[in-house]
Amino acid sequence: MEQSKETSQIMTVEEVAEFLKLSKITVYKLVKKGQIPGFRVGNSWRFRKEDIYDIILRQRPQDSVK
């Protein structure tokens, strides 16, 4: 079965942990704190790749004023 573009944009806890170079436990803690937006499918967490990229962009330091 071929994955559509939309379904390929959904990540598991394992994929988010690998992508952000974190442990799965840390991902779960960040979700619980509301720092990573996710949604549940049954007993499993899923994340939109776009939301994960947004988190990274928000962490970038702002250009300093010269």
CORQUIJO-V282775 format. One record per run of one state. SS is the DSSP state (alpha for helix, beta for strand, coil for the rest). FROM is the first residue (numbers start at 0). TO is the last residue. If there is no record, write none. Layout:
SS FROM TO
SS FROM TO
This chain:
coil 0 5
alpha 6 8
beta 9 11
alpha 12 19
coil 20 22
alpha 23 32
coil 33 37
beta 38 40
coil 41 42
beta 43 47
alpha 48 58
coil 59 65
